[in-house]
Amino acid sequence: MVTNEGLAPSQPTVLRAAEVAELPKRPLGTVAGVENQMLWADATAAAGVLTVRKGHRLGAHTHRQNHHHFWVVSGAAVVLGQEVGPGSYVHIPSGIEHDIDATATEGCTVYYLYI
């Protein structure tokens, strides 16, 4: 498995499907029903896969400096008052409160960038 942990920012990262499948899916803090699979991170940015299970939500929050980009891989959720589904893209500028709410949907999985 190749990740960016401990590497210089200029080092590339390549994770094949089998390697991604082996990465741990961890709870996101104390938020019930939400799992995070970190693909890459450095001191200022991150990329990963976030799953919000049916009946759960990430919880309203803001990012002080970074922008949050995500693409819905599967399922559906409500973001900024709009339902998003597979193929949908969302950009949240820093300082904007947002949530990924799957309390009334089937749940969702998103690929995200925090940059």
ChimeraX attribute file (.defattr): number of C-alpha atoms within 10 A of each C-alpha:
attribute: neighborCount
match mode: 1-to-1
recipient: residues
	/A:1	11
	/A:2	13
	/A:3	15
	/A:4	16
	/A:5	12
	/A:6	8
	/A:7	11
	/A:8	9
	/A:9	12
	/A:10	7
	/A:11	9
	/A:12	10
	/A:13	15
	/A:14	14
	/A:15	14
	/A:16	10
	/A:17	8
	/A:18	9
	/A:19	12
	/A:20	16
	/A:21	11
	/A:22	10
	/A:23	13
	/A:24	12
	/A:25	15
	/A:26	12
	/A:27	15
	/A:28	16
	/A:29	9
	/A:30	7
	/A:31	13
	/A:32	14
	/A:33	17
	/A:34	24
	/A:35	20
	/A:36	18
	/A:37	20
	/A:38	19
	/A:39	22
	/A:40	17
	/A:41	18
	/A:42	13
	/A:43	7
	/A:44	9
	/A:45	13
	/A:46	16
	/A:47	19
	/A:48	16
	/A:49	20
	/A:50	25
	/A:51	27
	/A:52	27
	/A:53	23
	/A:54	19
	/A:55	15
	/A:56	22
	/A:57	22
	/A:58	21
	/A:59	13
	/A:60	11
	/A:61	12
	/A:62	17
	/A:63	15
	/A:64	11
	/A:65	12
	/A:66	17
	/A:67	17
	/A:68	21
	/A:69	17
	/A:70	21
	/A:71	19
	/A:72	22
	/A:73	18
	/A:74	18
	/A:75	20
	/A:76	25
	/A:77	30
	/A:78	20
	/A:79	15
	/A:80	14
	/A:81	11
	/A:82	8
	/A:83	14
	/A:84	20
	/A:85	20
	/A:86	15
	/A:87	12
	/A:88	14
	/A:89	15
	/A:90	14
	/A:91	13
	/A:92	18
	/A:93	17
	/A:94	15
	/A:95	13
	/A:96	14
	/A:97	14
	/A:98	19
	/A:99	16
	/A:100	26
	/A:101	25
	/A:102	24
	/A:103	16
	/A:104	13
	/A:105	17
	/A:106	15
	/A:107	24
	/A:108	25
	/A:109	23
	/A:110	26
	/A:111	19
	/A:112	21
	/A:113	20
	/A:114	19
	/A:115	15
